Amino acid sequence: MHATRTALIARTLVRRASPSASHAPATPFAARLKKSTNITGVEVAKSPLEQLESRYTQTLHVLKSMPEASVYRQATIALTQHRLDVVLNAKRDADKVRSQPEQLEKIYEQAEAQIDAGQLEQVLEQAQAEYKLAAKMVDWKAWEPLEHPPAPGQWSYFSMAEEAGEGGEDHGPSKN
């Protein structure tokens, strides 16, 4: 029995999501000085830049399997590529000070400031969630037309004026 395209993609995504020895740095970085994120359930990442680089690369690979016209693809590629660029620049700087934990922590803090989405550990969680969502979007084929047309008015949004009872009336000068 041959595998469907969706099942094949799902297996590939699961395989890519598992950690790989190929992403381990040749010389390990100094131990993190940071002992806690101060966020319950969020542990300090031992090598956040490598983890983020790997996850962003995987996410971009999944996104490129979507049609170029997909708005989700376009927006997510832009965000992911920007963050990957920040991570790669920080990683290049970190490689120069591999054995100096104080300098590494400063580089991590600079990357956090440039990404502006919390601590690197939080950014890593966001990257993992985006990767999973991208895989689901591929499975859902969200760019395809709806199977059933929407009900009339389903995509009509209210206006604040109408909600306040001011909409739909002519508010021109009174003729009294």
C-alpha positions in Angstrom: 0.0 0.0 0.0 1.4 3.4 -0.9 1.5 6.2 1.6 -0.6 9.3 0.9 1.1 12.6 0.4 -0.2 13.9 3.8 1.0 10.8 5.6 4.4 11.1 4.0 4.7 14.8 4.9 3.6 14.0 8.5 6.3 11.3 8.8 8.9 13.7 7.4 7.9 16.4 9.8 8.0 14.1 12.8 11.4 12.9 11.7 12.7 16.4 11.3 11.2 17.5 14.7 13.3 14.9 16.5 16.7 16.1 17.8 19.6 15.2 15.6 23.3 14.8 16.4 24.2 16.7 13.2 23.1 20.0 14.9 25.5 19.7 17.8 28.3 22.2 17.8 31.9 20.9 17.3 33.1 22.6 20.5 30.5 23.0 23.2 29.7 26.5 24.4 30.5 27.4 28.0 27.8 26.5 30.6 25.0 29.0 30.8 25.2 31.5 33.7 21.5 31.9 33.6 20.0 29.5 36.2 16.3 30.2 35.7 13.9 31.8 33.3 11.7 32.7 36.3 8.8 31.2 34.3 7.2 28.1 35.7 7.8 25.1 33.4 10.3 26.9 31.1 13.8 25.6 31.6 16.9 27.4 30.6 18.0 26.3 27.2 21.6 25.0 27.1 22.2 26.1 23.5 19.3 28.3 22.4 20.9 29.7 19.3 21.5 26.3 17.8 18.0 25.1 18.7 16.4 28.2 17.2 18.5 27.9 14.0 17.4 24.3 13.6 13.7 25.0 14.2 13.6 28.1 12.0 15.3 26.2 9.2 12.8 23.4 9.5 9.9 25.8 9.6 11.1 27.6 6.4 11.4 24.2 4.7 7.8 23.4 5.5 6.6 26.8 4.5 8.2 26.5 1.1 6.0 23.5 0.4 2.9 25.9 0.4 1.9 27.9 -2.7 3.7 31.2 -3.0 0.4 33.1 -3.0 -0.5 31.8 0.5 -0.7 34.8 2.8 0.2 32.6 5.8 3.3 31.5 3.9 4.4 35.0 3.0 3.9 36.5 6.5 5.4 33.5 8.3 8.4 33.3 6.0 9.1 37.1 6.6 8.9 36.7 10.4 10.9 33.4 10.5 13.6 34.7 8.1 14.0 37.9 10.2 14.4 35.9 13.4 16.7 33.4 11.7 18.9 36.3 10.5 19.1 37.6 14.1 20.0 34.1 15.4 22.7 33.6 12.8 24.3 36.9 13.6 24.2 36.2 17.3 25.6 32.7 16.7 28.5 34.1 14.6 29.3 36.4 17.5 28.9 33.6 20.1 31.3 31.4 18.2 34.0 34.0 18.8 33.5 33.9 22.6 32.6 30.2 23.0 34.4 29.7 26.3 33.4 33.1 27.9 30.0 32.6 29.6 29.6 36.3 30.5 30.1 37.4 26.9 27.7 34.6 25.7 25.0 35.8 28.0 25.3 39.3 26.6 25.0 38.0 23.1 21.9 36.0 24.1 20.4 39.2 25.7 21.1 41.2 22.5 19.4 38.5 20.4 16.4 38.7 22.8 16.2 42.4 22.4 16.4 42.3 18.6 13.8 39.6 18.4 11.7 41.4 21.0 9.5 38.4 21.9 10.7 37.5 25.4 13.5 35.3 26.5 15.2 33.0 24.1 13.5 30.1 25.8 10.1 31.6 25.1 11.1 32.4 21.5 12.1 28.7 21.2 8.6 27.7 22.4 7.1 30.1 19.9 9.3 28.7 17.1 8.2 25.1 18.0 4.5 26.1 18.0 4.9 27.9 14.6 6.6 24.8 13.1 3.7 22.6 14.3 1.2 25.1 13.0 2.9 25.3 9.6 2.8 21.5 9.4 -0.9 21.5 10.2 -1.5 24.3 7.6 0.1 22.0 5.0 -2.1 19.2 6.1 -5.3 21.4 6.1 -4.4 23.0 2.7 -5.6 26.3 4.2 -4.9 28.1 0.9 -7.5 26.1 -1.0 -11.1 27.4 -1.5 -13.7 26.4 1.1 -15.5 23.1 0.5 -18.8 24.8 1.3 -19.5 28.5 0.6 -19.9 30.6 3.7 -23.3 31.5 5.0 -24.5 35.0 3.9 -23.0 37.6 6.2 -20.6 35.2 7.8 -17.6 37.3 6.8 -19.3 40.7 7.3 -17.9 42.5 10.3 -19.8 44.9 12.5 -18.9 48.6 12.7 -18.7 50.4 16.0 -21.1 53.0 14.8 -23.7 50.3 14.1 -23.1 48.7 17.5 -23.7 52.1 19.2 -26.9 52.5 17.3 -25.5 55.2 15.1 -25.0 53.3 11.9 -27.2 53.2 8.8 -28.9 56.5 9.5 -28.4 59.8 7.6 -26.8 62.2 10.1 -26.7 65.2 7.7 -27.9 68.6 8.7 -31.4 68.6 10.0 -34.1 70.4 8.0 -36.2 71.7 10.9 
